[in-house]
Structures are given as C-alpha cells and as structure tokens.
C-alpha cells in the first residue's frame, strides 16, 4: 500500500504549527524533500519505507522556503 506525501509552499506560518527544519529530518525524509518539491505529482511513498512516518511530527518543513506537509 502506498501513501502520497505532498509539500506545498506557504506564505504564512501559524503560531501553533510544528516546523521541522530540513537538516533535522531523518535521511529518508531528506532524500524525498527535493523530489516532492520538484515533481509533486509523481512523488509517492511506500508505507514500508518509513518516509511518510518521517514527516509525521511536522506541519511545515523549512527548506528553501516553508512547505506544508500533508499525507493521504
């Protein structure tokens, strides 16, 4: 089974959100960030590889800008 993880750029950062900085992410998540930003329609992660779980504690990821994390 696969789970789609997306990163969408945001302009405003809510005070109550959890921000994860790129350099604090696990290696699996770090590898996915550029892919999710550059080709979001093709980025799909497998539940078995733990990538979706690596973003679990994050509402936003700070990379070159702030990106909202969502998974379906």
C-alpha positions in Angstrom: 0.0 0.0 0.0 1.3 3.5 -0.8 0.7 6.8 0.8 1.0 10.1 -1.0 3.0 12.8 0.8 2.9 16.4 -0.5 4.8 19.6 0.2 3.0 22.8 -0.7 4.7 26.2 -0.3 3.0 28.5 2.2 3.3 32.3 2.8 2.1 32.4 6.4 3.3 30.3 9.3 0.7 29.8 12.0 1.9 30.2 15.6 0.7 26.8 16.7 2.3 24.7 13.9 5.2 22.3 14.3 8.1 23.3 12.0 10.8 20.8 11.1 13.9 22.1 9.6 15.4 20.2 6.6 18.7 19.4 8.4 16.7 17.9 11.4 14.8 15.4 9.2 15.7 11.7 9.0 17.7 10.6 6.0 14.7 9.1 4.2 12.7 12.3 4.5 15.7 14.5 3.5 16.0 12.5 0.3 12.3 13.0 -0.5 12.1 16.8 0.1 13.6 17.9 -3.3 11.6 15.2 -5.1 8.4 16.3 -3.5 9.0 19.9 -4.4 10.3 19.4 -8.0 7.8 16.7 -9.1 4.9 16.5 -6.6 2.5 14.8 -9.0 4.9 11.8 -9.3 6.1 11.7 -5.7 4.5 8.7 -3.9 6.0 6.9 -1.0 5.5 3.4 0.2 4.3 2.7 3.7 7.0 0.1 4.1 9.9 2.5 3.6 9.0 4.8 6.6 9.2 8.0 4.6 5.7 9.1 5.4 6.4 8.4 9.1 9.5 10.6 8.9 7.3 13.6 8.3 4.7 12.6 11.0 5.7 15.2 13.6 5.8 18.1 11.1 3.2 20.5 10.0 5.7 22.5 8.0 9.2 21.8 6.6 11.7 24.7 6.3 13.8 24.0 3.2 14.4 26.9 0.7 11.1 28.2 1.9 8.3 26.9 4.2 6.3 23.9 2.9 3.1 22.5 4.4 3.2 18.7 4.8 0.2 16.6 4.0 -0.3 12.8 3.6 -3.2 10.9 2.2 
